[in-house]
Amino acid sequence: MDNLCGIYSLINATRIVVGNSLDLNACEKLLVKCLSAIEHKQCPLNILSQGTGIYNIGYAIDNVIRKKYSVKKSKPFHRDGNVSLNEYWTCIRTFLNNSKNRAVILGIESLSYSHWTVVCKATPKQLILFDSDKMKTISRGRCSVKKFTKSRPICMFPAATYFLSK
């Protein structure tokens, strides 16, 4: 694994929000711009070995994606990440179902990995993903917003969640 899931999530979310106007060439250029934007904050070799942190994800959204594509960003749980799974899931569903061209970037963790992914659709029981690691869905019954356990091996972080729209 190359630990670029954070950067890839930025590209994937932008593709959803901007639509078909983002071809492969534009995606490659956006990837380079995002990496260039955060390289003064985090050494590129550290990104490859440690991944991209929440502040660098936000920095790239603000300084590259929002400027180039007029994308709107919100972090509804930035100040209060202490929400229930039900409240978090409902907020994601409401946001995504309210309009087209919306995406949610979220950080998840399990016993064996930390990962950034993109949610493009949400049902009462599943999040449908556009993911760089080929994950297709996250089932609600396997999730927690507090800590991962044997019965709920995926922990999602509301405070590390970005809502993007046009």
Secondary structure, 3 states (H helix, E strand, C coil): CCCCHHHHHHHHHHHHHHCCCCCHHHHHHHHHHHHHHHCCCCCHHHHHHHCCCHHHHHHHHHHHHHHHHCCEEECCCCCCCCCCHHHHHHHHHHHHHCCCCEEEEEEEECCCCEEEEEEEEECCCEEEECCCCCCCEEEHHHEECCCCCCCCCEEEEEEEEEEEEC
